[in-house]
Amino acid sequence: MSNMFDLTGKVALVTGGTVGLGAGMALALAKAGADLVLVTYTDNDDTMMNECQKLGRRCHVITADLSKEEELPGVAEKAIAVFGHIDILVNNAGIIRRVPIADHPAKDWHDVINLNLNSVFFLTQLIGRHMLERKSGKIINIASMLSYEGGILVPGYTASKHAVAGLTKAFANEWAGSGVNVNAIAPGYMETRNTAPIRQDADRTESITARIPAGRWGQPEDLGGPAVFLASTASDYLHGHILNVDGGWQAR
């Protein structure tokens, strides 16, 4: 059974892979045997490189602004060239801007949509062509509880995550018969930099925690197992699925 989850010899490209949820998933993929190509915006932290070396895995970091469409072909080309192929793509990079809708700046809207949605479409398209040629690949998008709900103060984030869920199904419909699996993980409330402003509000944090059946917020490592599952042969017949990793939030 353990062989179903063995990623030895596979190469995983993880966007936003040096911090937060991305790092949690990337480390789990490395522990399962995968080599890593991590895309980061400005982070010069060598933590992930060091962790990969401890595991005996290869790790390469690409610095790029994924919100700029013109940079994406270069990112895809570099990522494929590093180890010769990409077997797993995790579209994790994302931002959130909290401003009331009536006052929401156009720049905030465009910044969020460009990174959270447009980069997912175009990078999936670019890496997906490579996977289609090889007739094999696993693509994991990061959706959200706000793929289902409206949220408060975050119209761009909500719109982008609804769209990511839809894109996951659209790509899956076209590529499922070609050896490429496209699925998504929808994290619940996680302790990351993006949720720091919420966690600074003690009353709101308490009310959110009270609604989570698991009784706690998620940690980046909680996405590790689901990511390995979706990247492995164990999920070969899973297509267009949104996997909620939320401590039971949606079931409540």
N, C-alpha and C positions, 0 to 999 in steps of 0.2 A: 504493500500500500504506500509506503514512504516514497517509492520510486515515482509515483504519480505527481509528487510535489517537488521532485528534483529538478533544479534549473541549471545544473552543471552544463557549461558550454554555451549557455544563452547570454545574450547581451541586452540589458535593459536601459532604455533612455527615459530618464525621469526629469521632468521640468520642475523647477523650484525644489530640486532634490537635495539641497544642502541644509535645509532648516525645516522645522515644524513637521507637518504631515508628510511632506515629500521625503524628508530624511528618515522618518519612521518606516515608510514603505520601502525606500531604497535599501536601508539596512537589512530589512527582512528578506528582500530579494537576494541580497548578497549572501546572507546566511544560508539561503536555499541553494546557492551555487552560482548565481548570475554575476557577471562582470557588469560594471556600471558606467554609463555616460550621464553626467548630471549637468543640467543647464541652470545657471544662476544669473541673477541680475547684477548684484554688486558684492555679494558675500565672498570674502576672502578667507573664511574659516576653513582650516585644513582638517577639521574633525572627521568628516566623512572619508577623506583620503586615508587618514590614519586608521580608521575603523576597517576599511576595506583591506588595507595592508595586513592588519592583524588576522583577518580571515583568509588571507592568501588570494584575494580577488584583485582584479585590475580595476582601476577607477580613473576616469578622465573627466575633467570639469571644463565646460564651455561657458564663457561669459557672453550674454546677449540680452537684448531688450526684446522679448517676445511680443510686446505690444506693437512693434513696428513690423508690418507685413513684409517689408522689403528685406528684413534680416532673416526671415524664416527659411528661405531656400538654402542660405549659407549654413544655418544651424543644422538642417537635415543632412546636407552634404558632408559637413564636418563629422557629425555624429556617426554616419554610416562608415566614413573613412577610418575612424579611430581603430575599430576592431574588425572591420570588413563587413559587418552586417548588424542589423537591429532586429531582435526577436520580440521585444516587449517595449511598448510605449506607454508611459504613464503621464497623462496630461493633467498635471497637478497645479502648476503655477496659477496664482490668482490673487486679486486684491479686492478690498471692500471699502466703500466710501459711505459714511453715515451722515446724511443731511436730509432734513425734511423735504418731501417731494416738491412743495411749492417754491422752495428756495434752492433746489438741487442744481448745482452748476453744470452747464453743458460739458465742461472739461471732465468733471467727475464721471458723468455718464459715459463719455467716449473712452476715457481711460479704462474703465471697468469692462466695457464691452469689447474693446480691442484685445485686452489680455485674456479675460475669462472666456470669451466666446470665439472671436475671430482667430486667435492663435490656435485654439483647439481644432477648428475646422481646417485651417491651412496646413498646420503641422501634421495632423492626421492624414490629410490628403497626400502630403509629400512622403511621409514615412510609409503610409499605406501602399503607395505605388511600389515601393521597394518590397514590401511584404507580399503583395499580390504576385510580383515576379517570382518570388521564392515559394509561393503557395503555402505560406505559413506565417503566422504572427498573432500576437495578443495585444490588444489595445484596451487600456483602462482609463476611462475618463473620471474626473472627480466632480460629481454632482453635489447635492446638498439637500438638507431638509427643506431649503427654500427652492428646491425643484418642484415642491408640492404646495408650499404655502406662500403667503404674500410678504411676510416680514414687516418690519417697521424701519423707516428711514433709509432703506437700502434698495431703491427701485432698480438700479443698474445691476446689482448683484443678483437680485431675484430674477430679473429678466434673463440674465446670462445663464443662471443655473437651470431655469426652466428649459432654456434652449439647449443646453448641454445634454439634458436628459433626452430631448427630442432628437438631437443629432446622433446620440448613441444608437437609437433605434433605426434612424435613417441609414447610417453607415452599416449597421448589422444586416439590415434587409438586403443591401447590395453585395456585401462581402462574405456573408456566412457560407455560401457555397464555394468559396475560393480559398478556404483554409485559414481565413482571418477571423478571429473572434473579436467583437467590439462590445464591451460591457462597461458599466460604471459603478462606482462606489459613492453612496450618498452618506457622508459623515453626519452625525448628530452634533451636539454641542461639544466642541473639543477645546482643550486648553492650548491655544496657540497665540501668536502675536495678533492675529486678526480678531480674536475675541477678548483681548485684554481690556478694551474700553467697557465691555459688558461686565466682565468679572470685577471691575473696580466699583461697580454698583452692587453693594451687598444685598439689598432687597431684591433686585432683579435676579442676581445669581441664586439666591435662596429659592425664589419662585420657580426658576428654571429647573434647578436640581430636584425640587419636590415633584416635578412632573416626569422625571426620568425614572422608569422602573428600576434600573440598575443602581440608582441612588448616587450616581457620581457623573462628572463630566468625563469625556473620553480623553485618552492620551494618544500621541502620535503612534506609539507602538500597537495600539488597538487596531490600526489599519493594516498592520503587517501581515497577519494571517490571511485576511480577505484578499490582499494584493497578491500574495503567493498563490492562493487558490485560483484567482482569475488569470494569472500568468502561466499556470501549469497545465499539464494534460488532463488534470482532474476536472477542468471546466470546458473540455473540448466541445460539448454539446450545449453550451450556454451561450446564447446570442441575444444582444439587445436588452439585457437585464440590468436593472438598477438595484444594486445590493445595499440595503440600508444597514449602516453600522452606527447605531444611534442609542444603544442602551435600552431600546424598547420605546423610544419617544413616539414613533409613528403608531405603535400598537396601543398607546394610551388613549 
